[in-house]
Every structure is written in structure tokens, then in C-alpha cells.
């Protein structure tokens, strides 16, 4: 029996949190963090298979800073991080990729496109860990 993949979702907008929880919990074990501080606690307690990161978080750190910090950690160096953001300028995408984001997804995003992207990166990560 395959275990369900564990997703960390870093998102400070309540409506988006509810949507991700309802939609993605059907397929994955989901932990939602509304801030950098709750994200730090979650990554210390759990090993995640994929992270969905909102770029523009309110608080002390934004999603790019959190991503850069995650990429410095051995256990999260190769974990896929997908950006979900309303920031749609080319410079936002370039900054996200430079920070270590694997895929830049623009809100609003169709449900099936989000699911496809998550599954693609989970499958890629699973294949590379078996090598």
C-alpha cells in the first residue's frame, strides 16, 4: 500500500487555505501554514514531499525568503517547491526561480492544472530518489 504524499502549503489568505484543504486533502496529507513562523514549526516536525508556497506572505518573511532558507536545509534541498501566486510579472517569476522555486504557478489556477503539476513533481522526485 502506497502512503499518501505529504504536502506543506504556505498560504496566508484564509479563503485559499480553505480551498486547498478541501480540494487537496482528497489526494494528499495536507498541512497548511499561514506564516513563516508556523512553517518553521511544521518543517521541524514533519518531512514533506512537496511544498506549495505563496510568494507574498504577510509577516516578517515572504515566500521567497522561506524558500531560500529551505534550500539551505539538507532535508529540503531537493524537495519540490511550487509557487502559487497572484504576482504575475516576469520579474516575480525570475526572483522565484532564483530563490529555488521549481515551478511558478499563477493564480487563479484551474484545479486540474494544480493537481497535474503536483503529481508531476511528486513523480519526478520519487523517481530521482530511487536512483
Secondary structure, DSSP 8 states (H G I E B T S, - for coil): -----EEEEE---HHHHHHHHHHHTTTSEEEEESSHHHHHHHHHH---SEEEEESS-SSS--HHHHHHHHHHSGGGSSSEEEEEES--SHHHHHHHHHHT-SEEEESS--HHHHHHHHHHHHHHHHHHHH-
